[in-house]
Amino acid sequence: MSWNEPGGGKGPRDPWGGKDQGPPDLDEALRKLQNQLNGLFGGRSGGRSGKSGRGAAGLLGIAAIVAITVWGLLGLTQIGEQERAVVLRLGEYDRTAQPGLFWYPRGIDTLTRVNITQVRSAQFRETMLTQDENIVDVSMSVQYVINDPINFVLEVRDPERSLQHAAQSALRHVVGESTMGLVLTEGRAEIAVKVRERLQQYLVAYTTGINVQKVNIDDASPPSQVQEAFDDVIKAREDEERVKNEAESYANGIVPEARGRAQRIKEEAEAYRQQVIAKATGEAQRFDQLLAEYEKAPEVTRERLYIDALESVLANTSKVMVDVEGGNNMMYLPLDKLAPAGGNNAMPGNVMSRGLTSQQLREVTDAVTEQLRRDLGSRNTRGGR
């Protein structure tokens, strides 16, 4: 159904709001649009000013709604799990936002994010005097986290610069109480611990909201002008330590050996003492037994003792000389010639090594004894006559 078609008892309708019949006038439509825009931006719309004013008010309302919507959306933000947000309302602290979706009115509130889990690092290098009035260059690194975002944002204008000044002050204080040898060699760990304690005290007093995790003394060296002299000193100290270690190693090796040798000598002496005591005890017991046998048969025992003594003497020599009483002749018995040399029973250190067995030596001894007895008997016979 067209716009100008009659029907329903009503006259023709104009889609452009007019009462004239027929197609709309394009010039008139453009003029109306121009009047509306002029009314929106403060211009005049001619004879239709009332309708233009109402249209301008509607557009302003729509624009205001859109602006408010955009402003509200811009206030939405997401706070991370590792973050805290310090909110200032018109420049004054209002609250601390926790992780999650957060909205704040832009232009009224100010949001400052702070990462409270990130470990941050700062490097420092200073030249300073030690307790013994020497100059050293010390390089230090500080690892820290932010444990109080409110103090970090509001209490100090530049907390990281404050950290730098406090670290330099703590380092100078601790190094000024230490000797140069301690700073350059084994005292770095102790110095780092003292610097951390003092630095944390400073930061708490300044309410920076910073917590120092660790302090490392990365490098400590003398000035470049005297580097060679200090290298010689360090080398001399290393040589001293090396010689000490060698001496201790030698002592650890020689002392146990000497103690072991002393213990062995003591044990040998104790064994010799026990041996002498046992031998003396055995000799005493043997003498007692021999005395008892001697009391029973003196002649036989005396002769047996004589034979045993002679056997022990002849066992150590290969020649025997017998002096015949009452005569000028001396009997000479070459035992090494009388007995055959060699033998399977030869043993070093005794008579067997000289070619005489124990049985042969006993036979020779018996023969010599028998000869002596015959000579003694003949002399007695001649004397009795």
VOPAGU-2260 file (C-alpha; in pm, 1 decimal, decimal comma):
REM VOPAGU-2260
SITE   aa  ch    i         X         Y         Z
SITE  MET   A    0       0,0       0,0       0,0
SITE  SER   A    1     153,5     332,8    -103,1
SITE  TRP   A    2     169,3     639,2     107,8
SITE  ASN   A    3     -64,1     850,9    -101,7
SITE  GLU   A    4    -322,8     577,0    -162,7
SITE  PRO   A    5    -658,8     671,7     -13,9
SITE  GLY   A    6    -827,5     440,9     232,6
SITE  GLY   A    7    -988,9     412,7     569,7
SITE  GLY   A    8   -1173,3     746,1     540,3
SITE  LYS   A    9    -853,5     935,8     570,2
SITE  GLY   A   10    -670,4    1162,3     330,9
SITE  PRO   A   11    -336,3    1094,0     175,4
SITE  ARG   A   12     -33,3    1074,2     403,0
SITE  ASP   A   13     305,1    1236,8     350,5
SITE  PRO   A   14     603,9    1034,8     482,0
SITE  TRP   A   15     797,0    1361,6     528,7
SITE  GLY   A   16     539,4    1506,8     763,2
SITE  GLY   A   17     376,5    1749,5     517,3
SITE  LYS   A   18       8,3    1784,1     412,4
SITE  ASP   A   19      72,0    1820,1      41,1
SITE  GLN   A   20       2,5    1526,2    -179,9
SITE  GLY   A   21     253,7    1383,9    -424,7
SITE  PRO   A   22     615,9    1283,2    -402,0
SITE  PRO   A   23     839,4    1454,6    -139,4
SITE  ASP   A   24    1048,4    1754,9    -229,1
SITE  LEU   A   25    1421,4    1674,6    -194,8
SITE  ASP   A   26    1509,3    2039,1    -140,8
SITE  GLU   A   27    1266,6    2059,0     144,0
SITE  ALA   A   28    1407,2    1742,1     301,8
SITE  LEU   A   29    1761,9    1874,7     284,5
SITE  ARG   A   30    1648,6    2205,1     433,0
SITE  LYS   A   31    1489,3    2025,8     727,9
SITE  LEU   A   32    1802,8    1825,0     791,7
SITE  GLN   A   33    2011,0    2140,4     782,1
SITE  ASN   A   34    1780,2    2312,3    1028,4
SITE  GLN   A   35    1807,1    2018,2    1268,6
SITE  LEU   A   36    2185,4    2024,5    1256,1
SITE  ASN   A   37    2186,9    2401,0    1309,7
SITE  GLY   A   38    1965,3    2360,5    1613,6
SITE  LEU   A   39    2193,2    2087,1    1750,8
SITE  PHE   A   40    2500,9    2305,7    1721,1
SITE  GLY   A   41    2341,9    2632,4    1833,0
SITE  GLY   A   42    2226,3    2768,8    1498,2
SITE  ARG   A   43    1876,6    2881,2    1384,9
SITE  SER   A   44    1631,7    2662,6    1207,6
SITE  GLY   A   45    1402,4    2925,9    1068,9
SITE  GLY   A   46    1034,4    2889,8    1116,0
SITE  ARG   A   47    1053,0    2543,3    1266,2
SITE  SER   A   48    1265,2    2629,9    1573,8
SITE  GLY   A   49    1043,6    2446,6    1822,5
SITE  LYS   A   50    1074,1    2110,0    1653,5
SITE  SER   A   51    1452,8    2155,5    1602,8
SITE  GLY   A   52    1502,8    2231,2    1974,8
SITE  ARG   A   53    1332,2    1909,0    2075,3
SITE  GLY   A   54    1548,0    1711,0    1829,1
SITE  ALA   A   55    1869,1    1869,0    1957,3
SITE  ALA   A   56    1777,9    1778,8    2315,6
SITE  GLY   A   57    1725,4    1415,2    2214,6
SITE  LEU   A   58    2063,0    1396,3    2043,2
SITE  LEU   A   59    2232,0    1550,5    2344,6
SITE  GLY   A   60    2074,7    1287,9    2569,5
SITE  ILE   A   61    2191,7    1007,8    2345,4
SITE  ALA   A   62    2541,4    1151,0    2336,1
SITE  ALA   A   63    2543,8    1182,2    2714,6
SITE  ILE   A   64    2434,1     820,8    2756,3
SITE  VAL   A   65    2701,2     702,4    2516,0
SITE  ALA   A   66    2964,2     909,8    2694,4
SITE  ILE   A   67    2860,7     775,9    3034,0
SITE  THR   A   68    2867,6     419,2    2901,1
SITE  VAL   A   69    3214,5     465,2    2753,9
SITE  TRP   A   70    3337,6     626,7    3076,4
SITE  GLY   A   71    3200,5     337,8    3281,5
SITE  LEU   A   72    3358,8      78,7    3057,2
SITE  LEU   A   73    3694,3     253,8    3075,0
SITE  GLY   A   74    3682,9     217,7    3455,4
SITE  LEU   A   75    3681,7    -163,3    3436,6
SITE  THR   A   76    4022,9    -327,9    3484,2
SITE  GLN   A   77    4171,2    -666,8    3573,6
SITE  ILE   A   78    4419,2    -689,2    3862,6
SITE  GLY   A   79    4661,2    -980,7    3836,3
SITE  GLU   A   80    4720,2   -1244,8    4101,9
SITE  GLN   A   81    5067,3   -1106,5    4176,1
SITE  GLU   A   82    4951,4    -744,7    4191,5
SITE  ARG   A   83    4792,8    -508,4    4438,7
SITE  ALA   A   84    4639,9    -175,6    4332,2
SITE  VAL   A   85    4658,0     137,1    4546,0
SITE  VAL   A   86    4347,6     352,2    4479,7
SITE  LEU   A   87    4355,4     728,3    4538,6
SITE  ARG   A   88    4028,9     924,7    4532,9
SITE  LEU   A   89    4088,1    1289,6    4448,6
SITE  GLY   A   90    4452,0    1246,3    4556,4
SITE  GLU   A   91    4377,1    1082,4    4892,6
SITE  TYR   A   92    4425,8     714,2    4975,6
SITE  ASP   A   93    4096,7     527,4    4953,1
SITE  ARG   A   94    4165,0     153,6    4947,4
SITE  THR   A   95    4388,9    -126,4    4818,1
SITE  ALA   A   96    4235,7    -337,7    4543,5
SITE  GLN   A   97    4287,6    -714,3    4555,7
SITE  PRO   A   98    4333,5    -947,4    4254,9
SITE  GLY   A   99    4029,7    -983,6    4026,8
SITE  LEU   A  100    3795,9    -767,9    3818,7
SITE  PHE   A  101    3786,2    -413,4    3955,3
SITE  TRP   A  102    3600,1     -93,9    3861,0
SITE  TYR   A  103    3690,6     261,0    3956,1
SITE  PRO   A  104    3560,1     596,1    3834,6
SITE  ARG   A  105    3814,5     743,0    3600,1
SITE  GLY   A  106    3897,7    1104,7    3662,2
SITE  ILE   A  107    3793,5    1067,3    4027,3
SITE  ASP   A  108    4006,2     768,6    4133,8
SITE  THR   A  109    4368,0     699,1    4040,5
SITE  LEU   A  110    4492,0     338,2    4025,5
SITE  THR   A  111    4859,7     243,1    4081,6
SITE  ARG   A  112    4954,1    -121,8    4030,8
SITE  VAL   A  113    5233,0    -280,4    4238,1
SITE  ASN   A  114    5376,2    -629,4    4182,0
SITE  ILE   A  115    5444,0    -774,1    4528,4
SITE  THR   A  116    5600,9   -1108,1    4422,1
SITE  GLN   A  117    5852,9    -997,9    4162,3
SITE  VAL   A  118    6213,2   -1017,9    4284,9
SITE  ARG   A  119    6388,5    -703,3    4169,6
SITE  SER   A  120    6758,7    -637,6    4157,8
SITE  ALA   A  121    6976,5    -330,0    4191,7
SITE  GLN   A  122    7350,9    -300,9    4125,3
SITE  PHE   A  123    7591,6     -71,4    4309,4
SITE  ARG   A  124    7965,1      -9,2    4285,3
SITE  GLU   A  125    8145,8     213,4    4532,3
SITE  THR   A  126    8502,4     311,5    4620,3
SITE  MET   A  127    8557,3     347,2    4993,8
SITE  LEU   A  128    8804,6     333,6    5281,3
SITE  THR   A  129    8854,5      31,8    5504,7
SITE  GLN   A  130    8934,8      27,4    5874,3
SITE  ASP   A  131    9309,5       6,4    5804,4
SITE  GLU   A  132    9284,9     313,4    5575,8
SITE  ASN   A  133    9308,7     131,8    5243,4
SITE  ILE   A  134    9094,4     202,1    4938,3
SITE  VAL   A  135    8884,1     -74,3    4783,4
SITE  ASP   A  136    8633,3     -94,0    4499,1
SITE  VAL   A  137    8328,7    -298,6    4596,9
SITE  SER   A  138    8053,9    -414,4    4361,9
SITE  MET   A  139    7728,1    -516,4    4529,3
SITE  SER   A  140    7388,4    -642,9    4412,3
SITE  VAL   A  141    7066,6    -621,6    4615,5
SITE  GLN   A  142    6762,7    -842,7    4555,1
SITE  TYR   A  143    6436,4    -714,7    4700,7
SITE  VAL   A  144    6056,5    -736,9    4684,2
SITE  ILE   A  145    5778,2    -492,1    4770,4
SITE  ASN   A  146    5598,3    -612,7    5081,3
SITE  ASP   A  147    5389,9    -299,4    5153,4
SITE  PRO   A  148    5242,3    -138,0    4839,1
SITE  ILE   A  149    5086,4     151,4    5034,2
SITE  ASN   A  150    5419,9     266,6    5177,4
SITE  PHE   A  151    5592,9     202,3    4845,3
SITE  VAL   A  152    5347,7     426,6    4656,5
SITE  LEU   A  153    5260,0     696,4    4911,4
SITE  GLU   A  154    5525,2     731,1    5183,2
SITE  VAL   A  155    5839,6     785,3    4972,2
SITE  ARG   A  156    5861,0     991,4    4655,4
SITE  ASP   A  157    6122,6     763,8    4488,9
SITE  PRO   A  158    6164,9     440,9    4690,7
SITE  GLU   A  159    6418,0     285,2    4453,5
SITE  ARG   A  160    6646,7     587,8    4480,6
SITE  SER   A  161    6604,3     570,8    4856,5
SITE  LEU   A  162    6708,2     204,1    4834,9
SITE  GLN   A  163    7020,4     303,4    4644,4
SITE  HIS   A  164    7120,5     567,8    4898,5
SITE  ALA   A  165    7051,0     336,4    5192,1
SITE  ALA   A  166    7250,3      51,5    5031,2
SITE  GLN   A  167    7550,3     276,5    4972,4
SITE  SER   A  168    7535,9     403,0    5328,7
SITE  ALA   A  169    7511,4      51,3    5475,8
SITE  LEU   A  170    7796,8     -73,8    5257,2
SITE  ARG   A  171    8025,9     214,1    5356,2
SITE  HIS   A  172    7947,5     162,1    5723,9
SITE  VAL   A  173    8025,3    -212,1    5719,0
SITE  VAL   A  174    8335,9    -186,3    5498,3
SITE  GLY   A  175    8464,5      99,8    5714,2
SITE  GLU   A  176    8461,0    -138,6    6012,2
SITE  SER   A  177    8650,5    -415,0    5826,0
SITE  THR   A  178    9011,6    -456,9    5722,1
SITE  MET   A  179    9115,3    -469,8    5360,8
SITE  GLY   A  180    9230,8    -830,2    5383,8
SITE  LEU   A  181    8890,6    -934,3    5512,8
SITE  VAL   A  182    8711,3    -747,2    5233,1
SITE  LEU   A  183    8929,0    -889,0    4956,0
SITE  THR   A  184    8942,2   -1251,3    5069,8
SITE  GLU   A  185    8725,9   -1459,9    5299,8
SITE  GLY   A  186    8512,9   -1187,6    5458,7
SITE  ARG   A  187    8271,1   -1117,2    5172,8
SITE  ALA   A  188    7992,8   -1344,0    5297,5
SITE  GLU   A  189    8005,8   -1194,1    5645,2
SITE  ILE   A  190    8006,9    -840,0    5503,0
SITE  ALA   A  191    7704,1    -920,6    5283,6
SITE  VAL   A  192    7506,6   -1043,1    5586,2
SITE  LYS   A  193    7588,3    -730,5    5787,3
SITE  VAL   A  194    7501,9    -500,8    5495,1
SITE  ARG   A  195    7164,2    -671,2    5449,5
SITE  GLU   A  196    7074,1    -633,1    5818,7
SITE  ARG   A  197    7169,7    -267,3    5826,9
SITE  LEU   A  198    7003,4    -191,8    5491,9
SITE  GLN   A  199    6676,3    -348,2    5606,1
SITE  GLN   A  200    6683,6    -133,3    5921,8
SITE  TYR   A  201    6723,1     178,7    5707,4
SITE  LEU   A  202    6437,2      82,1    5473,7
SITE  VAL   A  203    6202,5      10,0    5764,2
SITE  ALA   A  204    6286,9     345,0    5917,8
SITE  TYR   A  205    6218,8     518,0    5584,7
SITE  THR   A  206    5884,9     327,7    5543,7
SITE  THR   A  207    5969,1     239,8    5183,9
SITE  GLY   A  208    5769,1     -84,7    5185,1
SITE  ILE   A  209    6073,2    -276,1    5051,6
SITE  ASN   A  210    6194,9    -605,6    5193,5
SITE  VAL   A  211    6554,8    -703,7    5110,8
SITE  GLN   A  212    6584,0   -1070,3    5018,3
SITE  LYS   A  213    6958,7   -1106,2    4961,3
SITE  VAL   A  214    7276,5    -900,8    4930,3
SITE  ASN   A  215    7573,4   -1027,9    4727,6
SITE  ILE   A  216    7925,3    -886,8    4723,6
SITE  ASP   A  217    8002,0    -954,7    4357,8
SITE  ASP   A  218    8354,2    -818,3    4348,0
SITE  ALA   A  219    8605,7    -651,4    4576,0
SITE  SER   A  220    8937,4    -530,9    4441,5
SITE  PRO   A  221    9200,5    -267,4    4513,5
SITE  PRO   A  222    9237,9      38,0    4289,6
SITE  SER   A  223    9396,6     -24,5    3950,7
SITE  GLN   A  224    9702,3     186,8    4040,4
SITE  VAL   A  225    9814,1     -62,2    4306,5
SITE  GLN   A  226    9667,5    -379,0    4156,3
SITE  GLU   A  227   10005,4    -543,9    4092,3
SITE  ALA   A  228   10121,8    -492,2    4450,4
SITE  PHE   A  229    9803,4    -641,1    4586,4
SITE  ASP   A  230    9832,0    -934,1    4347,4
SITE  ASP   A  231   10174,8   -1004,4    4496,9
SITE  VAL   A  232   10030,1    -986,2    4846,6
SITE  ILE   A  233    9750,0   -1223,9    4757,9
SITE  LYS   A  234    9997,3   -1462,9    4593,8
SITE  ALA   A  235   10214,7   -1455,3    4906,2
SITE  ARG   A  236    9912,6   -1537,0    5121,2
SITE  GLU   A  237    9821,2   -1821,5    4890,2
SITE  ASP   A  238   10176,2   -1955,1    4915,6
SITE  GLU   A  239   10152,2   -1927,1    5293,2
SITE  GLU   A  240    9831,0   -2126,3    5296,4
SITE  ARG   A  241    9980,2   -2382,4    5060,3
SITE  VAL   A  242   10288,3   -2431,4    5279,8
SITE  LYS   A  243   10067,3   -2463,0    5587,0
SITE  ASN   A  244    9856,3   -2724,6    5415,2
SITE  GLU   A  245   10165,1   -2916,5    5306,5
SITE  ALA   A  246   10303,5   -2905,8    5660,8
SITE  GLU   A  247    9975,6   -3025,2    5803,6
SITE  SER   A  248    9961,6   -3301,4    5544,9
SITE  TYR   A  249   10316,4   -3408,5    5632,8
SITE  ALA   A  250   10234,0   -3398,9    6003,5
SITE  ASN   A  251    9918,7   -3600,7    5946,0
SITE  GLY   A  252   10128,9   -3859,0    5763,4
SITE  ILE   A  253   10434,0   -3875,5    5990,1
SITE  VAL   A  254   10266,6   -3854,7    6330,3
SITE  PRO   A  255   10048,9   -4165,3    6288,2
SITE  GLU   A  256   10348,8   -4351,6    6147,7
SITE  ALA   A  257   10562,8   -4251,2    6445,4
SITE  ARG   A  258   10286,4   -4345,8    6684,7
SITE  GLY   A  259   10250,3   -4682,5    6514,5
SITE  ARG   A  260   10624,6   -4740,1    6531,9
SITE  ALA   A  261   10629,0   -4644,3    6900,2
SITE  GLN   A  262   10339,9   -4879,3    6964,6
SITE  ARG   A  263   10522,5   -5159,6    6782,3
SITE  ILE   A  264   10837,9   -5101,0    6988,7
SITE  LYS   A  265   10631,6   -5111,3    7305,3
SITE  GLU   A  266   10469,4   -5434,8    7198,6
SITE  GLU   A  267   10808,6   -5585,5    7104,0
SITE  ALA   A  268   10950,7   -5478,9    7439,6
SITE  GLU   A  269   10654,2   -5629,6    7617,5
SITE  ALA   A  270   10693,7   -5951,2    7417,0
SITE  TYR   A  271   11066,8   -5962,2    7498,4
SITE  ARG   A  272   10989,9   -5906,7    7864,0
SITE  GLN   A  273   10739,9   -6189,0    7861,3
SITE  GLN   A  274   10990,3   -6407,9    7675,3
SITE  VAL   A  275   11272,1   -6338,8    7922,1
SITE  ILE   A  276   11042,4   -6397,1    8215,4
SITE  ALA   A  277   10913,1   -6720,5    8065,4
SITE  LYS   A  278   11266,3   -6836,4    7980,2
SITE  ALA   A  279   11395,4   -6751,6    8326,9
SITE  THR   A  280   11100,4   -6928,1    8481,5
SITE  GLY   A  281   11160,5   -7232,5    8261,1
SITE  GLU   A  282   11535,7   -7236,4    8344,0
SITE  ALA   A  283   11456,0   -7212,5    8713,8
SITE  GLN   A  284   11209,0   -7498,7    8688,3
SITE  ARG   A  285   11456,5   -7704,2    8483,2
SITE  PHE   A  286   11729,9   -7636,3    8739,9
SITE  ASP   A  287   11500,3   -7750,4    9018,7
SITE  GLN   A  288   11421,9   -8068,8    8830,0
SITE  LEU   A  289   11791,1   -8122,7    8750,7
SITE  LEU   A  290   11879,9   -8069,3    9113,8
SITE  ALA   A  291   11633,6   -8334,2    9214,9
SITE  GLU   A  292   11783,8   -8580,6    8963,9
SITE  TYR   A  293   12135,5   -8484,2    9069,0
SITE  GLU   A  294   12056,8   -8567,0    9431,7
SITE  LYS   A  295   11936,6   -8909,6    9321,4
SITE  ALA   A  296   12239,7   -8995,3    9100,1
SITE  PRO   A  297   12522,1   -8742,4    9128,0
SITE  GLU   A  298   12779,6   -8928,1    8913,5
SITE  VAL   A  299   12555,3   -9001,6    8622,0
SITE  THR   A  300   12403,7   -8658,0    8627,6
SITE  ARG   A  301   12743,0   -8489,4    8647,3
SITE  GLU   A  302   12870,2   -8688,7    8353,6
SITE  ARG   A  303   12560,5   -8612,6    8153,6
SITE  LEU   A  304   12598,3   -8242,5    8223,7
SITE  TYR   A  305   12957,5   -8259,0    8114,3
SITE  ILE   A  306   12867,0   -8430,9    7791,0
SITE  ASP   A  307   12594,9   -8182,9    7716,1
SITE  ALA   A  308   12830,3   -7890,3    7782,7
SITE  LEU   A  309   13097,8   -8044,4    7563,5
SITE  GLU   A  310   12846,2   -8105,8    7290,3
SITE  SER   A  311   12734,0   -7744,9    7298,5
SITE  VAL   A  312   13094,5   -7625,2    7276,8
SITE  LEU   A  313   13199,6   -7862,2    7000,3
SITE  ALA   A  314   12887,4   -7778,1    6805,2
SITE  ASN   A  315   13026,6   -7430,4    6738,8
SITE  THR   A  316   13375,8   -7532,4    6621,4
SITE  SER   A  317   13526,8   -7765,8    6365,9
SITE  LYS   A  318   13853,9   -7825,6    6555,0
SITE  VAL   A  319   13919,5   -7980,0    6896,5
SITE  MET   A  320   14251,1   -7962,7    7088,3
SITE  VAL   A  321   14302,3   -8198,6    7380,0
SITE  ASP   A  322   14580,7   -8130,2    7632,9
SITE  VAL   A  323   14706,1   -8459,5    7781,7
SITE  GLU   A  324   14804,0   -8416,1    8140,4
SITE  GLY   A  325   15164,1   -8514,6    8220,1
SITE  GLY   A  326   15279,8   -8504,4    7860,2
SITE  ASN   A  327   15399,8   -8252,4    7608,1
SITE  ASN   A  328   15187,1   -8374,8    7324,8
SITE  MET   A  329   14860,9   -8209,4    7234,9
SITE  MET   A  330   14596,5   -8401,0    7049,4
SITE  TYR   A  331   14440,3   -8220,8    6756,9
SITE  LEU   A  332   14114,9   -8346,6    6611,8
SITE  PRO   A  333   14006,7   -8185,1    6281,3
SITE  LEU   A  334   13637,3   -8260,4    6301,9
SITE  ASP   A  335   13570,2   -8100,8    5964,2
SITE  LYS   A  336   13811,5   -8353,3    5808,6
SITE  LEU   A  337   13697,1   -8650,0    6007,3
SITE  ALA   A  338   13332,0   -8613,1    5904,3
SITE  PRO   A  339   13232,9   -8625,5    5537,9
SITE  ALA   A  340   13149,0   -8287,2    5390,0
SITE  GLY   A  341   12808,0   -8208,0    5256,7
SITE  GLY   A  342   12496,2   -8399,4    5333,8
SITE  ASN   A  343   12129,3   -8354,5    5289,3
SITE  ASN   A  344   12081,9   -8254,5    5652,1
SITE  ALA   A  345   12308,6   -7946,7    5634,8
SITE  MET   A  346   12153,2   -7643,9    5800,6
SITE  PRO   A  347   12298,5   -7289,6    5819,2
SITE  GLY   A  348   12394,4   -7152,7    6157,5
SITE  ASN   A  349   12468,8   -7486,0    6333,0
SITE  VAL   A  350   12699,0   -7786,8    6310,1
SITE  MET   A  351   12500,2   -7946,5    6034,3
SITE  SER   A  352   12609,4   -7669,5    5796,0
SITE  ARG   A  353   12974,8   -7787,2    5845,7
SITE  GLY   A  354   12913,7   -8148,4    5735,5
SITE  LEU   A  355   12856,8   -8309,5    6082,2
SITE  THR   A  356   12527,7   -8449,9    6185,6
SITE  SER   A  357   12418,1   -8459,6    6545,0
SITE  GLN   A  358   12475,5   -8835,3    6562,5
SITE  GLN   A  359   12829,9   -8809,0    6417,9
SITE  LEU   A  360   12918,6   -8531,9    6660,3
SITE  ARG   A  361   12793,5   -8741,3    6950,6
SITE  GLU   A  362   13007,0   -9039,7    6834,6
SITE  VAL   A  363   13314,8   -8819,5    6807,8
SITE  THR   A  364   13247,0   -8677,6    7151,1
SITE  ASP   A  365   13208,0   -9026,0    7300,1
SITE  ALA   A  366   13533,3   -9137,8    7140,0
SITE  VAL   A  367   13722,6   -8838,1    7275,8
SITE  THR   A  368   13573,7   -8892,6    7619,2
SITE  GLU   A  369   13667,1   -9263,1    7615,1
SITE  GLN   A  370   14021,0   -9179,6    7514,3
SITE  LEU   A  371   14052,3   -8930,3    7794,6
SITE  ARG   A  372   13928,3   -9188,1    8040,1
SITE  ARG   A  373   14180,2   -9446,4    7924,5
SITE  ASP   A  374   14462,4   -9196,6    7951,4
SITE  LEU   A  375   14350,2   -9100,2    8298,9
SITE  GLY   A  376   14327,2   -9466,8    8401,1
SITE  SER   A  377   14675,3   -9547,1    8273,7
SITE  ARG   A  378   14822,6   -9253,5    8462,7
SITE  ASN   A  379   14655,1   -9369,2    8779,6
SITE  THR   A  380   14794,8   -9720,1    8727,9
SITE  ARG   A  381   15147,4   -9595,7    8681,2
SITE  GLY   A  382   15119,7   -9376,7    8984,4
SITE  GLY   A  383   15001,4   -9666,1    9199,1
SITE  ARG   A  384   15300,8   -9870,7    9101,0
